Amino acid sequence: MRAAKTQKIPFISSTAVIMAELLKLLTCIFMVYRDEGKCLRKTFIIIKKIVINQPMDTLKVAIPAIVYYVQNNLIYVAATHLDPATSQVTYQLKILTTALFSVLILKRSLVIFQWFSLIILFIGVACVQLTQTKPNNKQSQQSPHEQNIWIGFMAILSACILSGFAGVYFEKILKNSTNISLWIRNIQLSAIAIPFGLIQVFITDIETIRENGFFHGYTILTWTVIFLNAQGGLLVAVVVKYADNILKGFATSISIIISCIVSIYVFNFIITIQFFIGATLVISSVFLYNKPDMISNDLANRLLKMFSTTARR
């Protein structure tokens, strides 16, 4: 996404979000078709029955659908102003926002060590962001676009807040309707997000589209980003369903490491000691949050006490 957003001829981010939603919609329809024995008639019947004939049920997902759409646009903004490594690490703040919304909306309780892991996460992200304000961490010279670290940070922070809220809200919907498949729910999401996105595009970007066209600036790289965005969200759902949070933690950690390595060679990114410490704290917090029983609550209390004492000093 970073490479695509820093091309000489920029594309309209909102159109890419719409195309990703369309691709996600087609993928989910295909999965329903597969689950229904590859019968087009059965596929049409079940989609019509749940999505079309139950408009109030479909409208339940309107809030997360719109929130996800805005979040995806913010991620493009962040990719324009931040290097991939910083974006990837900072975006893990969605663990913190998801936890907070889980407590508020789902009335879920967190053990002490999970709260401790969230503190570690916050400190790690703070270390990474403070690194970006230092002049020795050079920005890529390949981008012809003006970059602003604070705009990028606020965009990714807003995306984290929206991601946490939408994820918890959507989880609540899924738990209250176990008879509706994940693919159908995602069809409902896309069915709402696409019209909303088209309205937004033709309000904010109509002049650019009239002059250059809907697909202005699209390259193979742009289509690759669209494909990855469309399938990425569905893959996360599949991982959560068929694997566990530990494997998801491994995937998150590996993605951070890959982003850092690629950024070094492609975007001239410099990994400082402070960035390394921050990224390590973030990766550790991912594992600790998803596996709180790895360490006893007694040890967690001692660590929290030690941390608070150090903070006061």
C-alpha positions in Angstrom: 0.0 0.0 0.0 2.8 2.4 0.8 4.5 1.7 -2.5 1.2 2.1 -4.4 0.4 5.4 -2.6 3.8 6.9 -3.4 3.7 6.3 -7.2 4.2 9.3 -9.5 0.6 9.1 -10.6 -1.6 8.8 -7.5 -4.9 6.9 -7.6 -8.1 7.9 -5.7 -8.0 6.0 -2.4 -11.8 5.9 -2.0 -12.2 4.2 -5.4 -9.7 1.5 -4.3 -11.7 0.9 -1.1 -14.9 0.5 -3.2 -13.2 -2.0 -5.5 -11.9 -3.9 -2.5 -15.4 -4.1 -1.1 -16.7 -5.3 -4.5 -14.1 -8.0 -4.7 -14.9 -9.1 -1.1 -18.6 -9.3 -2.1 -17.8 -11.5 -5.1 -15.6 -13.7 -2.9 -18.3 -14.2 -0.3 -20.9 -14.9 -2.9 -18.6 -17.6 -4.3 -18.1 -19.1 -0.8 -21.9 -19.2 -0.3 -22.1 -20.9 -3.7 -19.5 -23.4 -2.6 -21.3 -24.1 0.7 -24.6 -24.6 -1.1 -23.2 -27.5 -3.2 -22.2 -25.2 -6.1 -25.9 -24.6 -6.9 -26.7 -21.2 -8.3 -30.3 -21.5 -7.5 -29.7 -22.3 -3.8 -27.2 -19.5 -3.6 -29.6 -17.0 -5.0 -32.4 -18.2 -2.6 -30.4 -18.0 0.6 -29.0 -14.5 -0.3 -32.4 -13.3 -1.2 -33.9 -14.8 1.9 -31.5 -13.2 4.4 -30.0 -10.2 2.7 -33.0 -8.9 0.6 -36.1 -10.2 2.3 -34.9 -9.2 5.8 -33.9 -5.6 5.4 -34.0 -4.8 9.1 -31.5 -7.6 9.8 -29.2 -6.3 7.0 -29.4 -2.8 8.4 -28.0 -4.1 11.7 -24.6 -4.2 10.0 -24.9 -0.7 8.6 -22.9 0.8 11.4 -19.9 -1.5 11.2 -20.1 -1.4 7.4 -19.8 2.4 7.3 -17.2 2.4 10.1 -15.1 -0.2 8.3 -15.3 1.9 5.1 -14.0 5.0 6.8 -11.3 3.0 8.6 -10.0 1.6 5.3 -9.8 5.1 3.8 -7.8 6.3 6.9 -5.4 3.4 6.4 -4.6 4.7 2.9 -4.0 8.2 4.4 -1.6 6.7 7.0 0.2 4.7 4.2 0.8 8.0 2.4 2.5 9.7 5.4 4.1 6.8 7.3 6.6 4.1 6.4 5.2 0.5 6.5 7.1 -0.5 9.6 5.8 2.4 11.7 2.3 1.9 10.3 2.3 -1.8 11.1 3.5 -1.4 14.6 1.3 1.6 15.4 -1.8 -0.2 14.0 -1.4 -2.8 16.7 -3.1 -0.2 19.0 -6.3 -1.7 17.7 -5.7 -4.4 20.3 -6.0 -1.7 23.0 -9.1 -0.1 21.5 -10.7 -3.5 20.9 -10.1 -4.5 24.5 -11.6 -1.3 25.8 -14.7 -1.6 23.6 -15.1 -5.2 24.6 -15.3 -4.1 28.2 -17.7 -1.3 27.4 -20.0 -3.1 24.9 -19.7 -6.8 25.6 -19.2 -6.4 29.3 -16.1 -8.6 29.0 -13.6 -8.7 31.9 -9.9 -8.7 31.4 -7.4 -10.4 33.7 -4.7 -8.3 35.3 -2.0 -9.5 32.9 -4.0 -8.5 29.9 -4.2 -5.0 31.3 -0.4 -5.2 31.8 0.1 -6.3 28.2 -1.9 -3.3 27.0 0.4 -1.0 29.0 3.4 -2.6 27.3 1.6 -2.2 23.9 1.1 1.5 24.6 4.7 2.1 25.6 6.0 0.2 22.6 3.9 2.2 20.2 5.0 5.4 21.9 8.7 4.4 21.5 8.1 3.8 17.8 6.3 7.1 17.2 8.9 9.1 19.1 11.5 7.6 16.9 9.8 9.0 13.9 10.1 12.6 15.2 13.9 12.3 15.2 15.9 13.6 12.2 18.2 10.5 12.0 15.3 8.4 10.9 15.2 9.4 7.2 12.0 9.2 5.2 12.0 7.7 1.8 13.2 10.0 -1.0 11.2 8.0 -3.6 7.9 9.7 -2.8 7.0 12.8 -4.8 4.2 13.6 -2.3 4.5 15.8 0.8 4.5 13.7 4.0 3.4 14.6 7.5 4.1 12.2 10.3 1.4 13.7 12.6 -1.3 13.4 9.9 -0.2 9.8 9.4 -0.2 9.1 13.1 -3.7 10.6 13.7 -5.0 8.7 10.7 -3.7 5.4 12.0 -4.9 6.2 15.5 -8.4 7.0 14.3 -8.3 3.8 12.2 -7.4 1.8 15.4 -10.4 3.4 17.3 -12.8 2.6 14.5 -11.4 -0.9 14.0 -11.9 -1.6 17.7 -15.4 -0.4 17.8 -16.5 -2.0 14.5 -14.9 -5.3 15.4 -16.6 -5.5 18.8 -19.9 -4.4 17.4 -19.7 -6.9 14.5 -18.8 -9.7 17.0 -21.9 -8.8 19.0 -24.0 -9.1 15.9 -22.4 -12.5 15.0 -23.0 -13.9 18.5 -26.7 -12.8 18.4 -27.3 -14.5 15.1 -25.4 -17.8 15.0 -27.7 -19.2 12.3 -26.3 -16.8 9.7 -22.9 -17.6 8.2 -19.9 -15.4 8.3 -20.0 -15.1 4.5 -23.6 -13.9 4.5 -22.7 -11.3 7.1 -19.8 -10.1 5.0 -22.2 -9.9 1.9 -24.4 -7.6 4.0 -21.4 -5.5 5.0 -20.3 -5.0 1.4 -23.9 -4.4 0.2 -24.1 -1.4 2.5 -20.5 -0.2 2.2 -20.5 -0.1 -1.6 -23.5 2.3 -2.1 -22.2 4.5 0.8 -18.8 4.6 -0.7 -20.1 5.6 -4.2 -22.0 8.4 -2.6 -18.9 9.6 -0.8 -16.7 9.3 -3.9 -19.1 11.3 -6.1 -19.4 14.0 -3.4 -15.7 14.4 -2.6 -13.9 13.3 -5.8 -16.4 13.9 -8.6 -14.2 16.6 -10.3 -11.1 14.4 -10.3 -13.1 11.4 -11.7 -14.6 13.6 -14.4 -11.2 14.8 -15.5 -9.2 11.6 -15.2 -11.7 8.7 -14.8 -12.6 6.4 -11.9 -9.5 4.2 -12.4 -7.0 7.0 -12.8 -3.6 6.0 -11.5 -4.4 2.3 -11.3 -1.4 0.0 -11.9 -0.7 -3.6 -11.3 0.5 -2.6 -7.9 -2.8 -0.8 -7.1 -4.8 -3.9 -8.1 -2.5 -6.0 -5.9 -3.2 -3.8 -2.9 -7.0 -4.0 -3.6 -6.8 -7.8 -3.8 -4.8 -8.0 -0.6 -7.2 -5.6 1.3 -10.3 -7.6 0.1 -8.9 -11.0 1.0 -7.0 -9.9 4.2 -10.1 -9.2 6.2 -11.7 -12.5 5.2 -8.5 -14.4 6.1 -8.4 -12.9 9.6 -12.0 -14.2 10.1 -11.0 -17.7 8.9 -7.9 -17.7 11.2 -10.0 -16.8 14.2 -12.6 -19.4 13.3 -10.2 -22.3 12.5 -7.0 -21.5 14.4 -6.5 -19.7 17.7 -5.2 -16.3 19.0 -1.6 -17.7 19.5 -1.3 -18.4 15.8 -2.9 -15.0 15.0 -0.2 -13.5 17.3 2.5 -15.3 15.3 1.1 -14.0 12.1 0.9 -10.4 13.5 4.5 -10.6 14.7 5.8 -12.0 11.5 4.0 -9.3 9.5 5.7 -6.6 11.6 9.1 -8.2 11.1 8.6 -8.5 7.3 7.4 -4.9 7.1 10.6 -3.8 8.9 12.9 -5.8 6.7 11.2 -4.7 3.4 11.2 -1.1 4.5 15.0 -1.2 5.0 15.6 -2.2 1.4 12.7 -0.5 -0.4 12.1 2.7 1.6 15.6 3.3 3.1 14.1 2.9 6.5 16.6 3.0 9.4 15.9 0.8 12.5 17.1 2.5 15.6 17.6 0.9 19.0 14.5 2.8 20.2 12.4 1.5 17.3 13.7 -2.0 17.9 12.7 -1.9 21.6 9.3 -0.4 20.8 8.6 -3.1 18.1 9.7 -5.8 20.5 7.4 -4.5 23.2 4.5 -4.5 20.8 5.2 -8.0 19.6 5.5 -9.2 23.2 2.2 -7.5 24.2 0.4 -9.3 21.3 1.4 -12.7 22.7 0.8 -11.8 26.4 -2.7 -10.3 25.7 -3.8 -13.4 23.8 -2.4 -15.9 26.3 -2.8 -14.3 29.7 -2.5 -17.6 31.5 1.1 -17.9 30.5 2.1 -16.0 33.6 0.2 -16.1 36.9 -1.8 -13.1 38.2 0.5 -13.0 41.2 3.5 -12.3 39.0 1.4 -9.8 37.0 0.7 -7.9 40.2 4.4 -7.8 41.1 5.2 -6.5 37.6 2.5 -3.9 37.7 3.8 -2.7 41.1 7.4 -2.6 39.8 6.2 -0.6 36.7 4.3 1.9 38.8 7.2 2.4 41.1 9.6 3.0 38.1 7.1 5.4 36.6 6.9 7.5 39.8 10.7 7.7 39.9 
